[in-house]
Amino acid sequence: MLNLADRYAALKNEIDALTAELNKVKGEIKATGMETIVGNMAIVTVGLSERSTLDTKAVKEILTAEQIADCTKITLVETLRVKPNVYISELA
């Protein structure tokens, strides 16, 4: 039975492979130039939207440090990192 670290790493590897495959299919869909593709199990539509982003470098040049601090929201973020257990791999 795999422990939590090994289960996490195995699932992450599967998801990464599936994500790469999904991105390839997305590219193929976009390359068709079609807005809608109808399949037997799904209908895929391609949409185009406009995104607005804030240039934080420019903002830092315009606002004072105090103004930036007043507008800054701090949140806690948990991160899981996976690396191979080299010691165990060498024993196998």
Contacts in CASP RR format, 6 or more apart in sequence:
PFRMAT RR
TARGET T0000
AUTHOR 0000-0000-0000
METHOD contacts of the structure
MODEL  1
MLNLADRYAALKNEIDALTAELNKVKGEIKATGMETIVGNMAIVTVGLSE
RSTLDTKAVKEILTAEQIADCTKITLVETLRVKPNVYISELA
2 10 0 8 1.000
5 82 0 8 1.000
5 85 0 8 1.000
8 80 0 8 1.000
8 82 0 8 1.000
9 82 0 8 1.000
12 82 0 8 1.000
29 37 0 8 1.000
29 44 0 8 1.000
29 46 0 8 1.000
30 46 0 8 1.000
33 46 0 8 1.000
34 46 0 8 1.000
35 45 0 8 1.000
35 46 0 8 1.000
35 47 0 8 1.000
36 43 0 8 1.000
36 44 0 8 1.000
36 45 0 8 1.000
36 46 0 8 1.000
37 43 0 8 1.000
37 44 0 8 1.000
37 45 0 8 1.000
59 68 0 8 1.000
60 68 0 8 1.000
63 71 0 8 1.000
END
